[in-house]
Amino acid sequence: MLDDWRRDARVDGTYPVACYLPAIRHLPADLRDYSAAAADIEAAFHARVVARSQASPRVAAPPRRRQGGNGFLFVLTLTGSLALVSSLAIALSRR
């Protein structure tokens, strides 16, 4: 991929998606500091990801229904439990 970029300062080829980011990480210091190689390879990476996702669109999963249901029952149970615990605490403190 780096040789491809060096030919004309563009990434013309198509490479596996997993190759782009390691190519950026392993750029020689002079190219990283004094050229647009990293930005050009990153742009090619994003274009490749978009092209790949458009070529094989995934079917969206149907929205999942919440398990467990009613939040009101939870609040009611929690409030009742707190009332019971505080009643017991008061009763025990009066002994």
Buried (B, 14 or more C-beta within 10 A) or exposed (E): BBEBBEEEEEBEEEBEEEEBEEBBEEBEEEBEEEBEBBEBBBBBBEEBEEEEEEEEEEEEEEEEEEEEEEEEEEEEEEEEEEEEEEEEEEEEEEE
